[in-house]
Amino acid sequence: MSERELNANSITITYLSKVTFASLNGADKDIDNINPIKKITLDDGKELPYISSQAIRRALRNSLIDAMGFDKSGVQQASADKGAPKTQMNPAKYIEDDLFGYMDASPGKDGGPGKSKIRTSPIRVESLVAISDYKGDLDYATNFMGNNGGANPNIFETEIHSGIYRGTILIELDRIGRGQGFDDKDIDNKRSKKRVLAFLDAFRNLWSSGRQTRFLADISPKFVTAAFMKVKNPIFLEALNVVDKGKVNITQLKTVTEDYKKFIKDHVFASQAAIFETDENVNSLDKGFSTIEGWIIDYYE
């Protein structure tokens, strides 16, 4: 297939967030008085904290519904006994059904085969993983502010971490507002454009409500490398690295764009200068997101 026959159909964005003092995503308790954070273990034994993809998706849903005013797809009882609850499963009406998908399995009658109603999410999300390991830091606290009536304060510990986190999203532009759950008459490019632009705003202001009362943290993107792709491939997922404090390895990113130039319609590197160093190859964060908005408008018009 020649390059002229390939049309752009997706946007991939790999990004960096920076936190100084945070406990971003809780894990199961393994000791009664310690609240751990989620971590993955590397071959060398180092542990990298992370925010799960489920938590990222929930944060994006909440932003679209709570902050941007889109209608919520209310939860219904599952069709099958002991099945998972389902949304309204109406992607034409509800943005979260369109962007994040759904699944419901109905049992068959009289022992016959059942039916499934599925929409696979066109928003693909990778966990937000720290690029520096956990050092064993703990925050000490108590859930009782006094000693009235002879009660003893309950002292507990929470794992905390400081570092840079890396995540990736991929937006399947050709599946938003169409495909599973849609009829041909439901297709509306203006609605699709509005929804993807709203999603981009939600992503740009990414904020997770978990553990924010005592550990307020900003996990919104502070450096992004993005591409308007002719194939669905998160090409920057493993290639975005920080070589020195506050300095992104732009040379590595440029080799990625060169390796995949046949499949890239356009790309952009963008950074918030207050957090990460910039050079002539890197745009401001505002200009970077404006470029991505332009890709979305170009695709649907």
C-alpha positions as CSV (number, residue, x, y, z in Angstrom):
1,M,0.0,0.0,0.0
2,S,1.4,3.4,-1.0
3,E,1.7,6.3,1.4
4,R,-1.0,8.2,-0.7
5,E,-3.5,5.5,0.1
6,L,-3.2,5.8,3.8
7,N,-5.5,8.3,5.6
8,A,-5.0,9.6,9.1
9,N,-7.3,7.8,11.6
10,S,-5.9,8.2,15.1
11,I,-4.0,10.4,17.5
12,T,-1.5,9.1,19.9
13,I,-0.2,11.2,22.8
14,T,2.5,10.2,25.3
15,Y,2.9,12.6,28.2
16,L,4.8,13.4,31.3
17,S,3.4,14.6,34.7
18,K,5.4,15.6,37.7
19,V,4.5,15.3,41.4
20,T,6.6,16.3,44.4
21,F,4.6,14.7,47.2
22,A,1.8,12.3,46.4
23,S,0.1,9.0,47.1
24,L,-1.7,8.7,43.8
25,N,-3.4,5.3,43.6
26,G,-4.0,3.0,46.6
27,A,-3.4,-0.7,46.5
28,D,-4.6,-3.5,48.8
29,K,-3.5,-3.3,52.3
30,D,-0.8,-5.8,53.2
31,I,-0.2,-4.4,56.7
32,D,-3.0,-3.1,58.9
33,N,-1.6,0.4,59.5
34,I,0.0,1.0,56.2
35,N,-1.8,2.4,53.1
36,P,0.3,1.3,50.1
37,I,0.4,2.7,46.6
38,K,0.2,0.6,43.5
39,K,3.6,-0.5,42.1
40,I,5.1,-2.7,39.5
41,T,8.4,-4.5,40.0
42,L,11.2,-4.5,37.4
43,D,13.7,-7.3,36.7
44,D,16.2,-5.5,38.9
45,G,13.8,-5.4,41.9
46,K,13.0,-1.7,41.6
47,E,9.4,-0.8,42.2
48,L,7.7,1.9,40.1
49,P,4.5,3.5,41.4
50,Y,1.7,3.9,39.0
51,I,-1.9,5.1,38.5
52,S,-3.9,2.4,36.9
53,S,-5.5,2.8,33.5
54,Q,-8.9,2.3,35.2
55,A,-8.3,5.2,37.5
56,I,-7.2,7.4,34.5
57,R,-10.4,6.5,32.6
58,R,-12.6,7.2,35.6
59,A,-10.9,10.6,36.0
60,L,-11.6,11.4,32.4
61,R,-15.2,10.3,32.6
62,N,-15.7,12.4,35.7
63,S,-14.2,15.5,34.1
64,L,-16.5,15.2,31.1
65,I,-19.6,14.7,33.2
66,D,-18.9,16.9,36.3
67,A,-16.7,19.7,34.9
68,M,-17.9,19.9,31.3
69,G,-21.6,19.3,31.7
70,F,-22.2,16.3,29.5
71,D,-25.1,14.0,30.4
72,K,-24.2,11.0,32.5
73,S,-25.2,7.6,31.2
74,G,-27.0,6.2,34.3
75,V,-26.2,2.8,35.6
76,Q,-28.7,0.0,35.2
77,Q,-29.0,-3.5,36.6
78,A,-27.1,-6.2,34.7
79,S,-29.2,-8.3,32.3
80,A,-27.7,-11.5,33.8
81,D,-27.8,-12.6,37.4
82,K,-24.5,-11.6,39.2
83,G,-23.5,-9.8,36.0
84,A,-21.7,-6.4,36.0
85,P,-23.9,-3.3,36.1
86,K,-24.4,-1.6,32.7
87,T,-24.8,1.9,31.5
88,Q,-27.6,3.1,29.3
89,M,-25.6,1.8,26.3
90,N,-26.7,4.6,24.1
91,P,-23.6,6.1,22.4
92,A,-25.5,8.4,20.2
93,K,-26.9,10.2,23.3
94,Y,-24.2,9.8,25.9
95,I,-20.5,10.8,25.4
96,E,-19.2,8.3,27.9
97,D,-20.9,5.4,26.1
98,D,-19.4,6.6,22.9
99,L,-15.8,7.2,24.1
100,F,-15.4,4.5,26.8
101,G,-17.7,1.7,25.5
102,Y,-19.7,-0.9,27.4
103,M,-20.6,-4.5,27.5
104,D,-23.7,-6.4,28.6
105,A,-24.5,-10.1,28.3
106,S,-28.1,-11.4,28.3
107,P,-28.9,-15.0,29.1
108,G,-30.7,-17.0,26.4
109,K,-34.3,-18.2,26.8
110,D,-35.0,-21.8,27.8
111,G,-31.3,-22.7,27.8
112,G,-30.7,-21.2,24.4
113,P,-27.6,-19.1,23.4
114,G,-27.3,-15.7,25.1
115,K,-26.6,-12.3,23.5
116,S,-24.0,-9.7,24.1
117,K,-24.2,-6.0,23.5
118,I,-20.7,-4.5,23.2
119,R,-19.0,-1.3,22.2
120,T,-15.2,-1.5,22.4
121,S,-13.8,1.8,23.7
122,P,-12.1,3.9,21.0
123,I,-10.1,5.6,23.7
124,R,-7.1,3.5,24.6
125,V,-5.3,4.3,27.9
126,E,-2.0,3.2,29.4
127,S,-1.4,3.4,33.1
128,L,0.5,6.5,34.3
129,V,3.8,4.9,35.5
130,A,6.6,6.6,37.4
131,I,10.0,6.6,35.7
132,S,11.8,6.8,39.1
133,D,11.5,4.0,41.7
134,Y,9.8,4.0,45.1
135,K,12.3,4.8,47.9
136,G,10.2,3.6,50.8
137,D,9.0,7.0,51.9
138,L,6.1,7.1,54.4
139,D,3.8,9.8,55.7
140,Y,2.7,9.4,59.3
141,A,-0.7,10.5,60.4
142,T,-3.5,9.8,63.0
143,N,-7.2,9.5,62.5
144,F,-8.0,10.8,66.0
145,M,-7.2,14.4,67.0
146,G,-7.2,14.1,70.8
147,N,-7.6,11.7,73.7
148,N,-11.1,12.3,75.0
149,G,-12.6,9.6,77.1
150,G,-9.4,7.7,77.3
151,A,-9.4,6.7,73.6
152,N,-6.0,6.3,72.0
153,P,-5.2,7.9,68.6
154,N,-4.9,5.5,65.8
155,I,-1.5,6.1,64.1
156,F,-1.2,5.0,60.5
157,E,1.3,5.4,57.6
158,T,0.8,6.1,53.9
159,E,3.3,5.4,51.2
160,I,4.3,8.5,49.3
161,H,6.4,9.2,46.2
162,S,8.0,12.0,44.3
163,G,8.9,11.9,40.7
164,I,8.0,12.1,37.0
165,Y,5.2,9.8,35.6
166,R,4.7,8.8,32.0
167,G,1.5,7.8,30.3
168,T,-0.1,7.3,26.9
169,I,-3.5,7.6,25.3
170,L,-4.6,6.7,21.7
171,I,-7.8,8.1,20.2
172,E,-9.4,6.1,17.4
173,L,-10.9,9.0,15.5
174,D,-12.6,6.8,12.9
175,R,-14.6,5.0,15.6
176,I,-15.9,7.9,17.6
177,G,-19.5,8.6,16.7
178,R,-19.9,5.5,14.6
179,G,-19.5,1.7,14.6
180,Q,-20.8,-0.5,17.4
181,G,-24.0,0.9,18.9
182,F,-24.6,3.3,16.0
183,D,-26.8,3.2,13.0
184,D,-25.8,5.0,9.8
185,K,-28.4,7.6,10.5
186,D,-26.7,8.4,13.8
187,I,-23.4,9.5,12.3
188,D,-22.8,13.2,12.9
189,N,-19.3,14.5,12.3
190,K,-20.0,17.8,14.2
191,R,-21.0,15.8,17.3
192,S,-17.9,13.6,17.0
193,K,-15.7,16.6,16.7
194,K,-17.3,18.2,19.7
195,R,-16.8,15.1,21.8
196,V,-13.1,14.6,20.9
197,L,-12.3,18.2,21.5
198,A,-14.0,17.9,24.9
199,F,-12.1,14.8,25.7
200,L,-8.8,16.6,24.8
201,D,-9.8,19.4,27.3
202,A,-10.5,16.7,29.9
203,F,-7.2,15.1,29.3
204,R,-5.3,18.4,29.3
205,N,-6.7,19.1,32.8
206,L,-6.4,15.5,34.0
207,W,-7.3,15.3,37.7
208,S,-7.9,12.2,39.8
209,S,-10.1,12.6,42.9
210,G,-8.4,9.6,44.7
211,R,-6.3,10.6,47.8
212,Q,-6.5,14.3,47.0
213,T,-7.7,15.5,50.4
214,R,-4.3,15.2,52.1
215,F,-2.1,14.6,49.0
216,L,-3.2,17.2,46.4
217,A,-1.3,16.5,43.2
218,D,-1.4,17.8,39.7
219,I,-1.1,14.9,37.2
220,S,-2.1,16.9,34.1
221,P,0.3,16.6,31.2
222,K,3.3,18.9,31.4
223,F,5.2,17.5,28.4
224,V,3.5,15.9,25.4
225,T,4.7,14.2,22.3
226,A,1.8,13.6,19.9
227,A,1.3,12.3,16.4
228,F,-1.6,12.4,13.9
229,M,-1.3,8.8,12.7
230,K,-2.3,6.9,9.5
231,V,-2.2,3.7,11.6
232,K,-3.2,2.9,15.2
233,N,0.2,2.6,16.9
234,P,1.3,4.3,20.2
235,I,4.7,4.9,18.8
236,F,6.0,7.1,21.7
237,L,4.9,4.8,24.5
238,E,8.4,3.6,25.4
239,A,10.4,6.3,23.8
240,L,9.7,9.4,26.0
241,N,12.5,9.6,28.5
242,V,14.1,12.2,30.8
243,V,17.9,12.2,30.5
244,D,18.5,14.8,33.2
245,K,16.4,16.6,35.7
246,G,13.9,18.5,33.8
247,K,15.4,17.7,30.4
248,V,13.6,15.4,27.9
249,N,15.6,13.4,25.4
250,I,14.3,15.1,22.2
251,T,16.8,13.2,20.0
252,Q,15.2,9.9,20.9
253,L,11.7,11.3,20.0
254,K,13.0,12.6,16.6
255,T,14.3,9.1,15.7
256,V,10.8,7.7,16.4
257,T,9.2,10.2,14.0
258,E,11.8,9.4,11.4
259,D,11.3,5.6,11.8
260,Y,7.6,6.0,11.4
261,K,7.4,8.9,9.0
262,K,5.5,6.9,6.4
263,F,2.7,6.5,8.9
264,I,2.7,10.0,10.4
265,K,0.7,12.9,8.9
266,D,2.0,15.4,11.5
267,H,3.6,15.4,14.9
268,V,4.3,17.9,17.7
269,F,6.4,18.1,20.9
270,A,5.2,20.5,23.6
271,S,6.2,21.4,27.1
272,Q,5.3,23.6,30.0
273,A,8.6,25.5,30.4
274,A,8.1,25.9,34.2
275,I,8.5,22.1,34.6
276,F,10.6,20.8,31.7
277,E,13.4,22.5,29.7
278,T,12.5,23.4,26.1
279,D,14.5,24.0,22.9
280,E,13.8,25.0,19.3
281,N,12.1,21.6,18.6
282,V,9.6,22.0,21.4
283,N,6.5,24.2,21.4
284,S,4.7,25.7,24.4
285,L,2.1,23.4,25.9
286,D,-0.7,25.8,24.7
287,K,0.6,25.7,21.1
288,G,1.0,21.9,21.3
289,F,-2.6,21.3,22.3
290,S,-3.8,23.9,19.7
291,T,-2.0,21.8,17.1
292,I,-3.7,18.6,18.2
293,E,-7.1,20.5,18.2
294,G,-6.3,21.4,14.6
295,W,-5.8,17.7,13.7
296,I,-9.2,16.9,15.2
297,I,-11.0,19.7,13.3
298,D,-9.2,18.7,10.1
299,Y,-10.3,15.1,10.4
300,Y,-14.0,15.7,11.0
301,E,-14.4,18.6,8.5
